[in-house]
C-alpha cells in the first residue's frame, strides 16, 4: 500500500478541493435563504423544479437554499452550513464522515429528497427496524412537502404494505429487509408477484457498518423440505466427550476436532463400527461434528439466547437478536438438541447474496457514518467510493484517555467495576460498551452487588433500545450495552429532555468505557463517538488485558515482557504499542480476508447477473413457451386447445422452477468447492484460478440442465386450463422460507464468526 501513497494523497487532495468548492456553494445558498423565505409553500415547492434539469441539479446553491427553508417549515429544523455541505457531498455520491450528534438524520432526508426530485428512487438504508420506522415518520413532512412519497419497510411490514412502500420515491428500510425482499423476488413465477421495485440510489446510514463490517455476510434464503434432523442420540453421545482428551479446539477457537480416542468413544456410544466408513462419513460423522461445534464453540448468551423455548441468534456486530434468522440446518438442529428444545425441520438454500454484491446493484451508492476515514481503503477498493470529512458544527470537547492495560482478564474486570463506581459516585453518567450478552450481564451483576443500579441493553431486551440509549446521558445513569447497540439514537446530556444538561456537563459529560479494544480502531472510535456530542464535554476510556481476544489473536507468536503493579495494571508505553500492534494485525487480516473473499464472490455475483437477466426474460416475455415448443413440438401441438395465456404461464413456471432449482444446487456445489479449493495448491494450481474454472464450467452446465429438465417436465406434467400441475408431479416450491446467519469473516466478532470455522461440514 505504501508504494501507492502518492495516489491516496492525490485523491485526498481532490477530496479537499471538492470540500472547498462545496463550502462556496453552501455559502451562496446561505445568502439566498432570505429570498426563498418570502415565498409561500406552493411557490417554494415549485421553485425547486427550476433547479433540476435532465435528472441533475443544475443550480446547487438555490437547490440547497430551498431545501433548507422547507426543512425549517416542515420539521422546525434549520440545517447548519456543515449539514448542507454534507448534503452536497452525498448528492455527488460520496460517503461522508460526520461526528455523532451532528444531525445525520436530517442530512440523509434532505439528500434523499434531493435525489428524488431528480427523478431517482432512493432506498435510505438503516441498520435496524426502529430507525427505519422512526426516520421515515420524522422526516415525512419534508419529503411530502415537494409532492414526493415516503414509506418505511421493517421486518413486521405485511406483504401488501411492502408492495406499496417500495413504489414510493423514498424508502427507509434495514439492509437485511432490502436484501431478503430482493431474494424473495427472485423466486416469483409471475411479474405481478414482485414486491420490490429497483431503486437508482442507495443512501446508507452507518455506511461503514453496512459496506465494510458486514459486507461479506451472505443473506441466505432457505426453503422448507419438511424433514427432521436425527440429532438426539448423537447429541447425547457428544455430551459425554471430554475436552483435550476426546476433542481439541484450534488456537483461535474457531474449529474443533475429534481425537482418535474421542472418535472411538462416539462409535461405542452410537453402536457403530466406524465413523469413517462409507456408510457414516457423509451423514453420521457430519452430524457428530456439528453437535461437537454446537457444544464446544457456540455459547449460550454469547452466540445465541434461548427465548420462549426457541434458539434466537445474536447478531454479533450489533448485539441484537437476528430476527427470523437461523444457522444452516445441521448446526441449528445441533444447538436446539443441545438445549433440549424441539428440533426445527430441515431445508435447503434457495438463494444467497452478500451485502457487498447487493449494494453494487445500485447505480449510485453514497452514505453517512461517524467513522469513514479509517475505512477509506475498503470503500475505494470495493465500491469506488470517495470519503468526505465534514467539519463539526462545534469543536470536540471530549477527552480520550489512554488505554488502561492489565495483565489478566480478571484484574481488568475488577478495575472496570472500580472505575464505574468512582464515576458514579460523582453522578457522572456512564455508558459501558461490552462485546456480548454474557459479558454485559456479568458486569451488571457485579455493579448491582456494589449497589449501583444499571440499565442493561443487549440482545435480550433490544426492543427497549431507543429508550434506554436516549436516557444514557442522564444524571447518575449507568448503562451497560453490547457492541454498537443504540447507534443512530442521540445520547443527550441530562436525559432525553436535557433537563439536567448543565449539571451533567459540569461533571464532565458522558463517560464512555470500552471493556476491550475491538478488532479495528474504527469500531473503537464508533463507541468513543457516543460521548462529546455537539460540543458537549465527555470522556472515553478503554480497558485492555493481555488475555483479551484481540491481543491473543493479533499477538500470536509474539511475546512481551511486562511488570504489572499490585492491581495487575501495566503502565508502559511498550505495552500500549504492543496492543496497538495487535489491533493493526487483526485489521490487516480483515482486509486480506475481505479482498480474497471478494475475488471468490465476484464471479458468483457476475453469474447472478446473468441469471437475473434470464429470469427477467422468462417473466416478461413468452420466451419460455417459445423454447419449450421448439424443443418439444409434439407436446405443444397436444396442448393447442388450452388458453394461450394459461400455456405461457405454465411454460414460465416450468422453466423457472428448474432454473431456480439448478441455481440452488450450483450455490451449494460452489460452497463445497470453495472449502476444498486450497488443496489445489498442493498440485501447484492457483486456487482462485481453479475455482473460477470450475464455476464457469458448472454455471454453463446449470443453464443446459435447467432447460433439459424443463423440456422433460413439459412433456410429462399435466397441463390444463388450471395451469401446470407441478406439485402433483413432485415439483413443489417451498411452502415457507427463512433466512440463515452465516459469515465469511472469521474476525467479525462472536456469533457469525464461528460459522466460518465449521468449513466443509455444511458450506
C-alpha positions, 0 to 999 in steps of 0.5 A: 500500500505504501508504494501507492501513497502518492495516489491516496494523497492525490485523491485526498487532495481532490477530496479537499478541493471538492470540500472547498468548492462545496463550502462556496456553494453552501455559502451562496445558498446561505445568502439566498435563504432570505429570498426563498423565505418570502415565498409561500409553500406552493411557490417554494415547492415549485421553485425547486423544479427550476433547479433540476434539469435532465435528472441533475441539479443544475443550480446547487446553491438555490437547490440547497437554499430551498431545501433548507427553508422547507426543512425549517417549515416542515420539521422546525429544523434549520440545517447548519452550513456543515449539514448542507455541505454534507448534503452536497457531498452525498448528492455527488455520491460520496460517503461522508464522515460526520461526528455523532450528534451532528444531525445525520438524520436530517442530512440523509432526508434532505439528500434523499429528497434531493435525489428524488426530485431528480427523478431517482428512487432512493432506498435510505438504508438503516441498520435496524427496524426502529430507525427505519420506522422512526426516520421515515415518520420524522422526516415525512413532512419534508419529503411530502412537502415537494409532492414526493412519497415516503414509506418505511419497510421493517421486518413486521411490514405485511406483504401488501404494505411492502408492495406499496412502500417500495413504489414510493420515491423514498424508502427507509428500510434495514439492509437485511429487509432490502436484501431478503425482499430482493431474494424473495423476488427472485423466486416469483413465477409471475411479474405481478408477484414482485414486491420490490421495485429497483431503486437508482440510489442507495443512501446508507446510514452507518455506511461503514457498518453496512459496506465494510463490517458486514459486507461479506455476510451472505443473506441466505434464503432457505426453503422448507423440505419438511424433514427432521434432523436425527440429532438426539442420540448423537447429541447425547453421545457428544455430551459425554466427550471430554475436552483435550482428551476426546476433542481439541479446539484450534488456537483461535477457537474457531474449529474443533476436532475429534481425537482418535480416542474421542472418535472411538468413544462416539462409535461405542456410544452410537453402536457403530463400527466406524465413523469413517466408513462409507456408510457414516462419513457423509451423514453420521460423522457430519452430524457428530461434528456439528453437535461437537461445534454446537457444544464446544464453540457456540455459547449460550448468551454469547452466540445465541439466547434461548427465548420462549423455548426457541434458539434466537441468534445474536447478531454479533456486530450489533448485539441484537437478536437476528430476527427470523434468522437461523444457522444452516440446518445441521448446526441449528438442529445441533444447538436446539438438541443441545438445549433440549428444545424441539428440533426445527425441520430441515431445508435447503438454500434457495438463494444467497447474496452478500451485502457487498454484491447487493449494494453494487446493484445500485447505480449510485451508492453514497452514505453517512457514518461517524467513522469513514476515514479509517475505512477509506481503503475498503470503500475505494477498493470495493465500491469506488467510493470517495470519503468526505470529512465534514467539519463539526458544527462545534469543536470536540470537547471530549477527552480520550484517555489512554488505554488502561492495560492489565495483565489478566482478564480478571484484574481488568474486570475488577478495575472496570467495576472500580472505575464505574463506581468512582464515576458514579459516585460523582453522578457522572453518567456512564455508558459501558460498551461490552462485546456480548450478552454474557459479558454485559450481564456479568458486569451488571451483576457485579455493579448491582452487588456494589449497589449501583443500579444499571440499565442493561441493553443487549440482545435480550431486551433490544426492543427497549433500545431507543429508550434506554440509549436516549436516557444514557446521558442522564444524571447518575445513569449507568448503562451497560450495552453490547457492541454498537447497540443504540447507534443512530439514537442521540445520547443527550446530556441530562436525559432525553429532555436535557433537563439536567444538561448543565449539571451533567456537563459540569461533571464532565459529560458522558463517560464512555468505557470500552471493556476491550479494544475491538478488532479495528480502531474504527469500531473503537472510535464508533463507541468513543463517538457516543460521548462529546456530542455537539460540543458537549464535554465527555470522556472515553476510556478503554480497558485492555488485558493481555488475555483479551481476544484481540491481543491473543489473536493479533499477538500470536507468536509474539511475546512481551515482557511486562511488570504489572503493579499490585492491581495487575495494571501495566503502565508502559508505553511498550505495552500500549504499542504492543496492543496497538500492534495487535489491533493493526494485525487483526485489521490487516487480516480483515482486509486480506480476508475481505479482498480474497473473499471478494475475488471468490464472490465476484464471479458468483455475483457476475453469474447472478447477473446473468441469471437475473437477466434470464429470469427477467426474460422468462417473466416478461416475455413468452420466451419460455413457451417459445423454447419449450415448443421448439424443443418439444413440438409434439407436446405443444401441438397436444396442448393447442386447445388450452388458453394461450395465456394459461400455456405461457404461464405454465411454460414460465413456471416450468422453466423457472422452477428448474432454473431456480432449482439448478441455481440452488444446487450450483450455490451449494456445489460452489460452497463445497468447492470453495472449502476444498479449493486450497488443496489445489495448491498442493498440485501447484494450481492457483486456487482462485484460478481453479475455482473460477474454472470450475464455476464457469464450467458448472454455471454453463452446465446449470443453464443446459440442465435447467432447460433439459429438465424443463423440456422433460417436465413439459412433456410429462406434467399435466397441463390444463386450463388450471395451469401446470400441475407441478406439485402433483408431479413432485415439483413443489416450491417451498411452502415457507422460507427463512433466512440463515446467519452465516459469515465469511469473516472469521474476525467479525466478532462472536456469533457469525464468526464461528460459522466460518470455522465449521468449513466443509461440514455444511458450506 
